[in-house]
Amino acid sequence: MEKSAQSSGRTSINQTLNLKLLAHHELAGFGGMGEGMNMQLAPDGRRILWLAHESAPKNFTGVDVSDPRQPEVVVQTELAHAQMRSNSLDVVGNTLAVAYQTSKPGLKPAGFDLFDISVPEQPKLISHFDGSGPHSRGVHVLWFADGEYVHMAAGAPDFQPRDPKDDQCYRIVDVRNPSKPREVGRWWAPGTREGDSEPSPRRKEGKFQVGFWGFRAHNTNVYPERPDRAYVGYLDYGAVILDIGDKARPKVVSRWSNCPPYPGFTHTMLPLFSRDLLVVTDESVVDNAADWPKLAWVLDARLETHPLPISTLPMPPLAAFAQRGGRFGAHNLHENLPTPTSWRSDTIVFGTFFNGGLRAYDLSNPYQPQEVAYFVPGAPPLSRAGAIQLNDVFVDDRGIVYTVDRFAGGLYILEMNF
């Protein structure tokens, strides 16, 4: 294990346990990466890791990781303008889906693009799905695992939220004809849209403002084990399991919320199907741990209509990270993507924790999860946070681990030693 050294508040040396750094790539100086990572097995046999950028000017980057010790950028594309981002992407076969969100409602392009990436160096636009509108910023996150439907957190031309923070609902888009995507269903938290008969769920409870961060969708995961279920993180509304057997009429199976007393921002719900477990993260969104605690929860889901928390993934000491710089707390998980290039496990869970780095946990005993590995890189020299801010993680079918920094650090490629 390498221990950290600090200079002027910056952690300058990697901290590692059971993860070996194979390579680090700064991505041509544009190392601020978002929440979209997936791998293509290209027609010529190469492995291309596709990455979404956190902010302009770059759109997405393709990296040849056939040899994970020698990654090579093969393509890096530009956004249409500076007031948009491509925070999320997904890959099925030789089709790439890229989400576009604008900085304020009413701007374009907002929605998602489909690209033919048969030749990774030359992505070809297939179609654009327009999600813009007077109250819409477009698509924040999308999920495109079966090659037939895009599940996404998105605004819509005809969706007017009661509060601007509630502007992205869960939408399902049929892309079986990729040249003509069409919406087939949507769901939103009752009471968050103008015209709803239900009262707004926004309320004050003691010192907690429920809905402070908004009631809007985030990750929208659908798996082949349960194609009739969507596992949706819905910020301050909590973790929602939806029945999408009839995609035109999604309906709630269950909702688990810890807000209040916890400070909300439910991000990801990962089902571990063989274990009847769910892992749910609440994203840290404020620097210096001002919104602490932001945890990853383990839920007993044997009765899917009534999931119950049974533990949390153990976090490193607050005192060691709270003032290190930037955010500290839970964020993304490796989501067991149901694709040939993705590693899958119902026992080991990987997650990113911003300045807390990348961490892996063994859930053999879900009541007492054990940390088995971590990687906390030194501060990227150009990071405005003054610390690493690991934003996302993807593990490939070879067991190679990829993680990215939110601001400047780029791509880190690791090997498991456990």
C-alpha positions in Angstrom: 0.0 0.0 0.0 1.2 3.5 -0.8 0.7 6.1 1.9 -0.3 9.6 1.2 1.9 12.7 1.5 0.5 16.1 1.8 1.8 19.5 0.8 -0.3 22.7 1.2 -3.4 20.6 1.8 -3.0 18.6 -1.4 -2.7 14.8 -1.3 0.2 14.3 -3.7 0.8 10.5 -3.7 -1.7 7.7 -4.5 -3.2 5.7 -1.7 -3.9 2.2 -2.8 -5.0 -1.2 -1.4 -5.4 -4.3 -3.6 -5.7 -2.2 -6.8 -2.6 -1.7 -9.0 -2.4 1.3 -11.3 -1.7 0.1 -14.8 -2.0 3.4 -16.7 -3.1 7.0 -16.4 -4.2 9.1 -19.3 -5.0 12.9 -19.2 -7.1 12.7 -22.4 -5.3 15.3 -24.4 -5.7 17.8 -21.6 -9.5 17.5 -21.4 -9.6 15.3 -18.3 -12.9 16.5 -16.7 -15.1 13.5 -17.1 -18.8 12.9 -16.5 -20.9 9.9 -15.6 -20.9 7.9 -18.9 -18.5 5.0 -19.3 -19.0 1.9 -21.4 -16.9 -0.4 -23.6 -17.3 -1.4 -27.3 -15.8 -4.5 -28.8 -15.2 -3.0 -32.2 -15.6 -5.0 -35.4 -11.8 -5.1 -35.8 -11.4 -6.7 -32.3 -10.2 -3.6 -30.5 -11.7 -2.6 -27.1 -12.8 1.0 -27.2 -13.7 2.7 -23.9 -16.2 5.5 -24.5 -16.3 8.4 -22.1 -18.6 11.3 -21.6 -17.2 14.7 -20.6 -18.4 16.7 -17.6 -18.6 20.0 -19.5 -17.8 21.8 -22.7 -15.9 22.0 -25.0 -15.6 18.3 -25.5 -18.5 15.9 -26.2 -17.2 12.3 -25.9 -13.8 10.5 -26.1 -13.0 7.0 -27.4 -9.9 5.3 -25.9 -8.4 2.1 -27.2 -7.8 0.0 -24.1 -7.1 -3.3 -25.9 -3.8 -3.1 -23.9 -4.9 -1.5 -20.7 -1.3 -0.6 -20.0 -1.1 1.5 -23.1 -4.4 3.4 -23.6 -4.6 5.5 -26.7 -7.2 8.2 -27.6 -8.7 7.4 -31.0 -11.3 10.1 -31.2 -12.4 13.1 -29.3 -15.4 15.2 -30.4 -16.7 18.7 -29.8 -20.0 20.0 -28.4 -22.1 22.4 -30.4 -21.7 25.2 -27.9 -20.5 26.0 -24.4 -23.9 26.0 -22.7 -24.4 22.2 -22.9 -22.8 19.0 -21.6 -22.8 15.4 -22.5 -22.7 14.0 -19.0 -23.9 10.5 -19.9 -23.5 7.9 -22.7 -24.1 4.2 -23.3 -23.0 1.6 -25.9 -24.7 -1.4 -27.4 -22.8 -3.2 -30.1 -21.7 -0.6 -32.6 -24.3 2.0 -31.5 -23.5 4.9 -29.1 -26.2 6.9 -27.3 -25.1 10.3 -25.9 -27.1 12.5 -23.6 -27.2 16.3 -24.0 -28.2 18.7 -21.2 -28.2 22.5 -21.5 -27.3 25.0 -18.8 -30.8 26.4 -18.7 -34.2 25.6 -20.2 -35.1 26.4 -23.7 -31.7 25.9 -25.3 -30.8 23.4 -28.0 -29.5 20.8 -28.7 -31.1 19.1 -25.7 -32.0 15.4 -25.9 -29.8 12.5 -27.1 -27.9 11.4 -30.2 -27.4 7.9 -31.6 -24.1 7.3 -33.4 -22.8 4.5 -35.6 -19.4 3.7 -34.2 -18.5 0.7 -36.4 -15.4 2.7 -37.3 -14.6 4.2 -33.8 -12.4 7.0 -35.3 -15.4 8.2 -37.4 -18.6 8.3 -35.4 -21.6 8.8 -37.8 -24.8 10.4 -36.5 -27.8 8.2 -37.0 -30.5 10.4 -35.4 -31.2 13.1 -32.8 -34.1 12.8 -30.3 -35.2 16.3 -29.3 -35.9 16.8 -25.6 -35.8 20.5 -25.6 -38.6 22.8 -24.5 -39.5 26.0 -22.6 -39.0 24.2 -19.3 -36.5 21.5 -20.4 -32.7 21.2 -20.1 -32.7 17.9 -22.0 -31.3 14.6 -20.8 -29.0 14.2 -17.8 -28.5 10.5 -17.7 -29.5 7.6 -20.0 -29.5 3.8 -20.0 -29.3 1.9 -23.3 -28.6 -1.7 -22.5 -30.9 -3.8 -24.7 -30.4 -1.9 -27.9 -34.1 -1.3 -28.2 -35.1 1.3 -25.6 -33.4 4.3 -24.1 -34.4 4.9 -20.5 -33.5 8.4 -19.3 -33.8 11.2 -16.9 -35.1 14.0 -19.1 -37.2 17.1 -19.6 -39.7 17.2 -22.4 -41.3 19.9 -24.5 -44.7 19.3 -22.8 -43.5 18.8 -19.3 -43.8 21.9 -17.0 -42.6 21.3 -13.5 -44.1 23.1 -10.5 -40.6 23.9 -9.4 -37.7 24.3 -11.8 -35.7 21.7 -9.8 -38.2 19.0 -10.8 -37.7 19.4 -14.5 -36.4 15.8 -15.4 -38.8 12.9 -15.2 -38.3 9.2 -16.3 -38.9 8.8 -20.0 -38.8 5.7 -22.2 -37.9 6.0 -25.9 -38.2 3.3 -28.5 -35.1 3.2 -30.7 -35.8 -0.1 -32.5 -35.9 2.0 -35.6 -32.8 4.0 -34.7 -33.4 6.6 -37.4 -36.8 7.5 -35.8 -36.7 7.4 -32.0 -40.1 7.9 -30.4 -41.3 8.2 -26.8 -43.5 5.3 -25.5 -43.8 6.1 -21.8 -42.9 8.4 -18.9 -43.3 8.7 -15.2 -42.8 11.5 -12.7 -43.2 11.9 -8.9 -46.8 12.7 -8.3 -47.4 16.4 -7.6 -44.3 17.7 -9.3 -45.9 18.6 -12.6 -48.2 21.6 -13.3 -51.7 20.2 -13.6 -51.2 17.2 -11.3 -54.1 16.6 -9.0 -51.8 15.5 -6.2 -50.2 18.0 -3.8 -46.5 18.8 -4.2 -44.3 16.5 -2.1 -42.1 19.5 -1.3 -42.4 20.3 2.4 -40.6 21.4 5.6 -40.0 18.9 8.4 -38.1 20.4 11.3 -34.8 21.7 9.9 -35.1 19.6 6.7 -36.5 21.0 3.5 -37.7 17.9 1.6 -37.2 18.7 -2.0 -34.4 21.2 -1.5 -32.4 19.5 -4.3 -35.4 18.6 -6.4 -37.7 15.8 -7.3 -36.2 14.6 -10.6 -35.0 11.3 -12.0 -31.3 10.4 -12.1 -30.2 6.8 -13.0 -32.8 4.7 -14.7 -31.6 1.1 -14.8 -33.3 -1.8 -16.5 -31.9 -5.3 -16.6 -32.6 -8.5 -18.5 -33.3 -10.4 -15.3 -36.3 -8.1 -14.8 -37.1 -6.3 -18.0 -40.5 -5.3 -16.5 -38.7 -3.3 -13.8 -37.0 0.1 -13.8 -34.7 0.9 -10.9 -34.8 4.7 -10.6 -32.9 7.1 -8.3 -35.2 10.1 -7.9 -33.2 12.6 -5.8 -35.1 13.8 -2.8 -38.0 11.5 -3.7 -35.9 8.4 -3.0 -35.3 5.1 -4.8 -38.3 4.0 -6.9 -39.0 0.6 -8.4 -41.3 0.9 -11.3 -43.3 -1.7 -13.1 -42.8 -1.1 -16.8 -44.4 -4.2 -18.1 -46.7 -1.8 -19.9 -44.2 0.9 -21.0 -46.9 3.3 -21.8 -48.1 3.2 -18.2 -45.3 2.8 -15.7 -46.5 2.3 -12.1 -44.9 2.3 -8.7 -44.0 -1.0 -7.1 -42.2 0.6 -4.2 -40.4 3.7 -3.0 -37.7 3.8 -0.4 -36.7 7.2 1.0 -34.4 8.3 3.8 -35.1 12.1 3.3 -35.6 13.2 6.0 -33.7 12.8 8.2 -30.9 12.3 5.7 -30.2 15.1 3.2 -31.5 13.5 0.0 -30.2 13.3 -3.6 -30.7 9.6 -4.3 -28.6 8.8 -7.3 -28.2 5.1 -8.2 -30.1 1.9 -7.4 -28.2 -1.2 -8.2 -30.1 -4.5 -7.9 -28.1 -7.6 -6.9 -30.6 -10.1 -8.2 -29.2 -13.4 -6.9 -29.0 -11.9 -3.4 -32.3 -10.1 -3.3 -30.4 -6.9 -2.4 -30.3 -3.3 -3.6 -27.4 -0.9 -3.2 -28.5 2.7 -3.2 -26.3 5.8 -3.3 -27.0 9.3 -2.2 -24.7 11.7 -4.1 -22.6 14.2 -2.3 -23.1 17.6 -4.0 -21.6 20.1 -1.6 -17.8 20.7 -1.1 -16.0 20.0 2.2 -18.6 17.4 3.3 -21.1 20.1 4.1 -24.0 17.7 3.1 -22.5 14.8 5.1 -23.5 12.0 5.5 -23.8 10.8 1.8 -23.7 7.1 2.0 -24.2 3.9 0.0 -27.0 1.8 1.5 -27.7 -1.9 1.4 -31.4 -2.8 1.2 -33.1 -6.2 1.8 -35.3 -6.5 -1.3 -36.8 -10.0 -0.7 -40.1 -8.2 -0.6 -39.8 -5.7 -3.5 -42.9 -3.8 -2.3 -41.1 -3.1 1.0 -37.3 -2.8 0.7 -35.6 -2.3 4.1 -32.1 -0.9 4.9 -29.8 -3.4 6.6 -26.4 -1.8 6.4 -24.3 0.9 4.7 -20.9 0.5 2.9 -18.2 1.5 5.4 -16.8 5.0 4.7 -13.3 6.2 5.4 -12.9 8.6 8.3 -14.7 11.9 7.8 -11.8 13.8 9.4 -9.3 12.5 6.9 -11.3 13.7 3.8 -13.8 16.4 4.7 -11.3 19.3 4.3 -9.1 17.7 1.6 -10.9 19.7 -1.2 -14.0 19.3 -3.3 -16.8 16.8 -2.5 -16.6 13.7 -0.2 -19.3 11.1 -0.2 -21.0 8.5 -2.3 -21.7 8.9 -6.0 -21.6 6.3 -8.7 -21.4 2.5 -8.8 -20.3 0.0 -11.3 -23.8 -0.9 -12.4 -23.3 -4.5 -13.6 -24.1 -3.5 -17.2 -25.8 -6.5 -19.0 -23.4 -6.3 -21.9 -20.6 -8.7 -23.1 -17.7 -6.3 -22.1 -19.0 -5.6 -18.6 -17.8 -7.5 -15.5 -20.7 -8.5 -13.2 -20.8 -9.5 -9.6 -23.6 -9.8 -7.0 -21.0 -9.9 -4.2 -18.3 -7.2 -5.0 -19.5 -3.6 -5.4 -17.3 -0.8 -6.7 -18.1 2.8 -6.1 -16.7 6.3 -6.5 -16.6 8.7 -3.6 -15.1 11.9 -5.1 -12.1 12.8 -2.9 -12.6 9.5 -1.1 -11.5 7.8 -4.4 -12.6 4.5 -5.8 -13.6 1.8 -3.3 -14.6 -1.9 -3.5 -16.7 -3.8 -1.0 -17.4 -7.5 -0.3 -21.1 -8.0 0.4 -20.8 -11.7 1.2 -22.4 -10.8 4.5 -24.7 -7.9 3.6 -25.2 -7.0 7.2 -21.5 -6.3 7.6 -20.0 -5.2 4.2 -16.2 -5.2 4.2 -14.0 -2.9 2.3 -11.5 -5.0 0.2 -9.8 -2.4 -2.0 -9.4 1.3 -2.6 -7.6 3.7 -4.9 -7.2 7.4 -4.0 -5.1 9.2 -6.6 -3.0 12.3 -5.8 -4.5 15.7 -6.6 -4.5 16.4 -10.4 -2.2 19.5 -10.8 -4.9 21.5 -12.6 -7.9 20.5 -10.5 -9.8 23.5 -9.1 -10.9 21.3 -6.2 -7.3 20.8 -5.0 -8.0 17.0 -4.7 -9.1 14.1 -6.7 -12.8 13.9 -7.5 -13.4 10.4 -8.9 -16.8 10.6 -10.6 -17.5 7.2 -12.2 -16.3 3.6 -12.5 -16.6 0.8 -15.1 -15.2 -2.7 -14.7 -14.7 -4.8 -17.9 -15.1 -8.5 -18.4 -11.3 -9.0 -17.9 -11.6 -7.5 -14.4 -9.8 -4.3 -15.4 -11.1 -1.3 -13.6 -11.6 2.2 -15.1 -12.3 5.4 -13.2 -12.4 9.0 -14.1 -11.9 12.4 -12.4 -14.5 15.1 -12.6 -12.3 18.1 -13.2 -8.9 17.4 -14.7 -7.4 14.1 -13.8 -8.7 12.1 -16.8 -8.7 8.3 -16.9 -7.1 5.8 -14.4 -6.8 2.1 -15.3 -6.4 -0.4 -12.5 -6.0 -4.1 -11.9 -7.7 -6.0 -9.1 -5.4 -7.8 -6.7 -8.0 -9.4 -4.5 
